[in-house]
């Protein structure tokens, strides 16, 4: 990303990530199983910034998934990480 490029809105990127996960049954089932979330809870996630941050955490935790998401959306993995830090619940940077 160059200095002139701006970061995407972190809420929008996280919603795109959630939609991307939900667009593939295998990805969605894995996400639901590993997070313990239900389909109903998935809908509620879209309205809570901290939950959206958790969606980005999920992508960031498994590099192959992060790379696939990044390539399909044309967003660098670093942008996903930077966006995560702009949402509630992000780990503190030292």
N, C-alpha and C positions, 0 to 999 in steps of 0.2 A: 504494500500500500504506500503510495507516495504521500508527501506532506499535504498536497492539495486535496486528496481524497478524504471524505468524511466517513466516519463509522456509521453503519446503519443503525436505526433505532433498535435498541436491544429488545424491546417488547415485540417488535415486528419480527425480528430475526428468530426469537424464541417461538413465536407463533408459527413461523414458517417451519421451524424444526419439528414442532409438534405435528403439524399437518404432514410433513414428510414422513415422520415415523408412522403415522396413522394410514398413510397411503399404501403401505405394504403390510400384508397380514403377518408375515413372519417377523418383521421388525416390530410391529405393534404388539404381538403376543409376547415377544421377548421383553419389551419395555414394560408391559403390564406385569409379567411374572417377576421380573427383577425389582420393580419398584413397589409391588404390592397394590398398585393402583387398580381401580375398577374402571370400566367404561364410563360410568357416571362421574367418577372422580376425574377422569380425563377431561371431560367437558368443563368441570369446575376449574381445572388447572389453567385454562385459558384466561381466567379473570383474576388470577393472583400473581403479582409480579415475582414473589419468592418462589412460587411453584414453577413459573416459567424459567427462572434461574436454574432450578433443579433439572429441567429438561436439557438445558445447555450443559449442566454438569454431567448428565448421562452421556451426551455425545462426546464430551471431552474425556470421559473415562475410558473409552474404547477407541483407539486410533483408527482401526479400519472403518468403523461407523462414521467417525468424524470426517475422514477423508472422503468417504462416499457422499456424505451430506454436502461437504464443501465443494466437491466437483460438480454435483448435480445443480447446486444453487449458484455456482460461480463465486463463492466467497472463500477467502483464504482461511485456513484453520485458525490462524492468529486473530482474525477478526471475530471468530466465534468466542475465543478466549477473552478478548478485550470486551466484547459485548457482555459476557458473563459477569465480569467485574463491575459492570454498570447496573446490575440488577441486585435487589436485596438478597441477603444471605450469602454473598460471595465471600470466600475466604480472604482474610487480610493479607495484603502483600507486604513483605518485609524488605 
